[in-house]
């Protein structure tokens, strides 16, 4: 398992549109992808789960990947989040 802590820079946080984009990116990963905010863990491959985490601008989250391509998948998801997810 690999993980990385990041700060959300998207102006709207991970609400409907950015959550949908992130879920699509995570869905393309072979590894399991989990987002952790405070003590809440959600499956990043589900847009509803991502939205339920209420991740906002400035929040620190941990992205965690586990599986055969976990290193590459972690970088893919981090890159997507840091790109602004269509803001």
Buried (B, 14 or more C-beta within 10 A) or exposed (E): EBEBEBEBBBEBBBBEBBBBBBBEBBEEBEBBBBBBBEEEEBBBBBBEBBBEBEBBEEBEBEBBBBBEEBEBBBBBBBEBBEEBBEE
